[in-house]
Amino acid sequence: MHGVPPHGGGADIVALRLDVESADCLILTIEDGCAGFDPSSAPSPIPPVSLAEAPIGGLGIHLMRQYASAFSYRREDCTNRLTITIARP
């Protein structure tokens, strides 16, 4: 749904890798061959005035930023690579 052209074509494979860096740290790497998109440059959502005005969805990047201890993106050889480091409690 995100990044894949609606009429086919392009890369539709997403690779996920979860590494245990240490007893306290997980590293999630997400790779795809879709069009370049740097989620670290996406603007923060504007808080709604009321619950009734709150839109459904649109908080995925915001939530990743909130829970990650590190968040980085790079594009290499037509591949998007997002690395999210999560400290384990």
C-alpha positions in Angstrom: 0.0 0.0 0.0 2.8 2.4 0.8 5.3 3.1 -1.9 4.2 0.6 -4.5 2.7 1.9 -7.7 -1.1 1.2 -7.8 -1.0 -0.4 -11.2 1.7 -2.9 -10.6 5.3 -2.6 -11.4 8.0 -1.5 -9.0 9.2 -3.6 -6.1 6.6 -5.1 -3.9 8.8 -7.0 -1.6 9.6 -5.7 1.9 12.4 -7.4 3.9 12.4 -7.2 7.7 15.3 -8.2 9.8 15.4 -8.1 13.6 18.7 -8.3 15.3 19.4 -8.7 19.1 22.2 -6.3 19.6 22.5 -7.0 23.3 20.2 -8.1 26.1 19.0 -4.5 26.2 18.7 -3.6 22.5 16.9 -4.7 19.4 17.6 -3.4 15.9 14.8 -3.6 13.3 15.8 -3.1 9.6 13.2 -2.6 7.0 14.2 -2.6 3.3 12.2 -2.2 0.1 12.9 -1.2 -3.5 10.0 1.3 -3.8 10.4 5.0 -4.5 12.7 6.8 -2.1 11.0 8.1 1.1 12.8 9.3 4.2 10.4 8.9 7.1 12.8 10.9 9.4 12.0 14.0 7.3 8.2 13.6 7.7 6.6 16.4 9.7 5.3 15.6 13.2 1.5 15.3 13.3 -0.5 18.3 14.6 -2.4 17.4 17.7 -6.2 17.5 17.2 -8.2 20.1 19.2 -10.6 17.4 20.3 -11.1 13.6 20.1 -14.0 14.2 17.7 -11.6 16.0 15.3 -8.8 13.4 15.5 -8.3 11.6 12.2 -8.0 7.8 12.0 -4.5 6.7 11.2 -1.5 8.7 10.2 0.5 8.1 13.3 2.8 5.3 12.3 6.0 7.4 11.8 5.2 9.4 14.9 4.9 6.2 17.0 8.1 4.8 15.6 9.9 8.0 16.6 8.4 7.9 20.1 9.4 4.3 20.9 12.8 4.2 19.1 16.0 5.1 20.8 17.5 5.6 17.3 15.9 6.0 13.9 17.8 6.3 10.7 17.1 6.1 6.9 19.3 5.8 3.9 18.8 5.0 0.2 21.4 2.9 -1.4 21.4 1.1 -4.8 17.6 1.8 -5.3 16.8 0.4 -1.9 15.2 2.2 1.0 16.8 1.1 4.3 15.1 2.1 7.6 16.9 1.1 10.8 15.1 1.4 14.1 16.9 0.7 17.4 14.7 -0.1 20.3 16.0 -0.3 23.9 14.4 -3.2 25.8 13.0 -2.4 29.2 
